């Protein structure tokens, strides 16, 4: 578990494994005692889907509670950019079964209004590679829109540090960081770390897309869960 980049990554893997084991046990009992045929793929898919739904529910409960308490930086809510400026929040969610993932890049103004977004499935080999990729996509979005002086936030301290300092990144992310540093320099972008509670909207969006519960019209008609995140 030391290879995972944060407590939340480790906790999500543990939760998913627990759900998978429970569903395997249930399917085994159904086959033995009720003679119900077992489709391994359906069992795993259902376990992962329910694990994601459970995690999303717990995330919203914890986020709402900690934001209301405001007891320190780790529970800090999303802070809007200065008037006339824009802020981009980004996050990645990894599918522990397929090794793929989903990245979410959300751009908001000083009033918290969603200006632009990018949510897509990606092929990645590690959580950290996903964190690097989503930061690069945030830079690509700003460059494509001809925007300067945009603040890009993420909740992975190591990934943000590699954007700010010229440290040598892991080899599997070297090309990604070289590209995003060049984009950031050209567009004069800034990077900052934020606690998990302040990145809740990007986190929820990536998680919902990974779990298949993000509708096509989620921006025009946001789900209640997303509305809750936007108001935290």
ZAMARGU-4260 file (C-alpha; in steps of 0.2 Angstrom, whole numbers, plus 5000, padded with zeros to 4 digits):
<rodrens>
0) 5000/5000/5000 | 5015/5012/5001 | 5014/5014/4982 | 4998/5024/4984 | 4999/5043/4984
5) 4987/5047/4998 | 4976/5041/5012 | 4961/5042/5001 | 4968/5032/4987 | 4972/5018/5000
10) 4955/5019/5008 | 4946/5018/4991 | 4956/5002/4986 | 4952/4994/5003 | 4934/4998/5002
15) 4933/4991/4984 | 4942/4975/4989 | 4930/4973/5003 | 4915/4975/4992 | 4922/4963/4979
20) 4925/4949/4992 | 4908/4951/4999 | 4900/4949/4982 | 4911/4934/4978 | 4905/4926/4994
25) 4887/4930/4990 | 4888/4923/4973 | 4897/4907/4979 | 4883/4904/4992 | 4870/4907/4978
30) 4878/4894/4967 | 4881/4881/4981 | 4864/4883/4990 | 4852/4890/4977 | 4861/4883/4961
35) 4861/4900/4953 | 4874/4901/4939 | 4888/4914/4942 | 4895/4926/4929 | 4912/4932/4937
40) 4912/4948/4926 | 4894/4953/4932 | 4899/4949/4950 | 4915/4960/4949 | 4906/4974/4940
45) 4892/4975/4952 | 4904/4975/4967 | 4914/4989/4960 | 4898/4999/4955 | 4891/4998/4973
50) 4908/5002/4981 | 4909/5018/4970 | 4891/5022/4976 | 4895/5019/4994 | 4911/5030/4993
55) 4902/5044/4984 | 4889/5044/4998 | 4902/5044/5012 | 4912/5057/5003 | 4897/5069/5002
60) 4893/5066/5021 | 4911/5069/5027 | 4914/5084/5015 | 4898/5093/5021 | 4902/5089/5040
65) 4920/5095/5039 | 4917/5110/5029 | 4904/5116/5041 | 4916/5114/5055 | 4930/5124/5047
70) 4942/5117/5059 | 4959/5120/5050 | 4966/5119/5033 | 4963/5101/5030 | 4944/5105/5031
75) 4945/5121/5020 | 4931/5123/5008 | 4934/5129/4990 | 4940/5147/4989 | 4935/5157/4973
80) 4948/5166/4963 | 4950/5185/4964 | 4937/5195/4954 | 4940/5194/4935 | 4951/5178/4937
85) 4948/5160/4934 | 4953/5144/4944 | 4954/5126/4938 | 4952/5111/4949 | 4956/5094/4943
90) 4956/5076/4950 | 4958/5058/4944 | 4949/5042/4949 | 4957/5025/4945 | 4948/5009/4941
95) 4957/4996/4952 | 4950/4982/4940 | 4954/4989/4923 | 4969/5000/4928 | 4961/5014/4917
100) 4954/5030/4925 | 4944/5046/4923 | 4951/5064/4924 | 4940/5079/4928 | 4946/5097/4924
105) 4933/5110/4930 | 4936/5129/4927 | 4926/5141/4938 | 4925/5160/4940 | 4925/5171/4956
110) 4906/5168/4958 | 4909/5149/4957 | 4900/5147/4941 | 4907/5133/4930 | 4915/5141/4914
115) 4922/5126/4906 | 4925/5107/4909 | 4934/5092/4903 | 4930/5075/4909 | 4937/5059/4900
120) 4942/5042/4902 | 4961/5039/4901 | 4973/5024/4900 | 4986/5026/4915 | 4998/5014/4924
125) 4997/5023/4941 | 4987/5035/4952 | 5002/5047/4951 | 5003/5046/4932 | 4985/5051/4932
130) 4988/5066/4943 | 5001/5072/4931 | 4990/5069/4916 | 4975/5079/4923 | 4987/5094/4927
135) 4993/5093/4910 | 4975/5093/4903 | 4971/5108/4914 | 4986/5117/4905 | 4980/5112/4888
140) 4963/5119/4892 | 4970/5136/4897 | 4981/5136/4881 | 4967/5131/4870 | 4956/5146/4877
145) 4971/5158/4876 | 4970/5161/4895 | 4984/5168/4905 | 4987/5169/4924 | 4974/5155/4928
150) 4977/5146/4945 | 4977/5127/4944 | 4973/5118/4960 | 4975/5099/4964 | 4975/5089/4980
155) 4991/5079/4977 | 5005/5088/4985 | 5019/5079/4976 | 5011/5082/4959 | 5009/5100/4962
160) 5027/5102/4969 | 5033/5094/4953 | 5024/5108/4943 | 5032/5122/4953 | 5049/5116/4956
165) 5061/5108/4943 | 5063/5092/4952 | 5065/5076/4942 | 5048/5067/4940 | 5046/5048/4940
170) 5051/5041/4923 | 5034/5037/4918 | 5028/5055/4920 | 5044/5064/4913 | 5036/5068/4896
175) 5020/5074/4904 | 5029/5086/4916 | 5040/5092/4902 | 5025/5096/4892 | 5014/5104/4906
180) 5029/5115/4912 | 5031/5122/4894 | 5013/5126/4893 | 5012/5134/4910 | 5027/5145/4906
185) 5019/5150/4890 | 5002/5154/4898 | 5010/5160/4914 | 4999/5148/4924 | 5001/5146/4943
190) 4999/5130/4953 | 4993/5127/4971 | 4989/5113/4982 | 4972/5112/4991 | 4965/5100/5003
195) 4954/5086/4998 | 4939/5095/5005 | 4942/5110/4993 | 4943/5099/4978 | 4926/5090/4981
200) 4918/5095/4964 | 4932/5089/4953 | 4933/5073/4964 | 4914/5070/4963 | 4914/5073/4944
205) 4928/5060/4941 | 4920/5047/4953 | 4903/5049/4945 | 4910/5047/4927 | 4920/5032/4933
210) 4905/5024/4941 | 4894/5027/4926 | 4882/5039/4935 | 4887/5056/4926 | 4873/5060/4914
215) 4877/5068/4897 | 4868/5084/4902 | 4876/5085/4919 | 4881/5104/4917 | 4864/5110/4911
220) 4855/5099/4924 | 4867/5095/4938 | 4863/5081/4950 | 4859/5086/4968 | 4876/5078/4973
225) 4885/5090/4962 | 4875/5105/4968 | 4880/5100/4985 | 4898/5100/4980 | 4897/5117/4971
230) 4890/5125/4987 | 4903/5117/4999
</rodrens>
